[in-house]
Amino acid sequence: MIEQDSVYPSAPDQAVRARTLTRSTAYLTRTLRMLRLGIHLAQGVMLAAWVYPRCRAERQHALIQGWSRRLLRILNISLHCYDQPHALPPKCLLVANHVSWLDIFAISAVFPATFVAKAEVRGWPFVGTLCERTGTIFIERNSSRGARRASRDIAHALNRGTRPVVVYPEGTTTLGAELKPFRPALLQSAVDTAALVCPLALRYVDGQGVRTEVAAWVGDASLLDSIVGLVRQQEIALELRFLAAWSGGGHTRREIAMRAQSVIARALALPCAAVPAASLKAA
């Protein structure tokens, strides 16, 4: 009589083989995803260096939008927009909370825009080159002179009216569990140009719609650490909520900061820290 175990694997053996196959498939998926990402980033740098500067504005917008959408697809990140306007006015300041380096490209996948970023971004591999070549306004942190220069550059970009400008008044990324105080300094441009202020609430969620910190880039984590974490994840989504806009004309930058922070916190159901009085007085 032949024992059953000599013909069919036992249940524990089947479970081990299933786990091994799952791990092998996951490893292959991550490897291919990382390879595709590396190729895509390299292509982006070449496009930004050789093709982008030679294109008309409409073609530049299409290049940025198409490249950003492919980046999200490679990382298996779906994008969900709520109350998205059909178009933004030429003079528009998007004010958003900040979670990840991906925020820039997620917004670009919807509306190509001019971004304001910390000067350190210039030194990031691939991403820094892409940002610099596509017209990002860089600001030196903890420098009042740098903030004033950036504010002038933002006002110039708004008056030029080719595409909206995006600022992150928190001045840093977070885990997405709270809002840092919105600093008013970079919002002076909306006052000076009477630009439309459009708050934008960002939230990363998992497959069950629960907030996730997978995409968050905070602390001492390197850009490579963040990329590896994103490549390993199975599926996440980014929710973009476009909130009611208002004109910056006739308001102070402090009023704009407080109002934008309040509506974004309410949309995300998050606590928000108050801006220190000393910071508001100095801003």
Summary of the structure (lengths in Angstrom):
residues: 283
radius of gyration: 22.0
end to end distance: 87.5
largest distance: 92.6
contacts: 863
relative contact order: 0.14
helix: 51%
strand: 16%
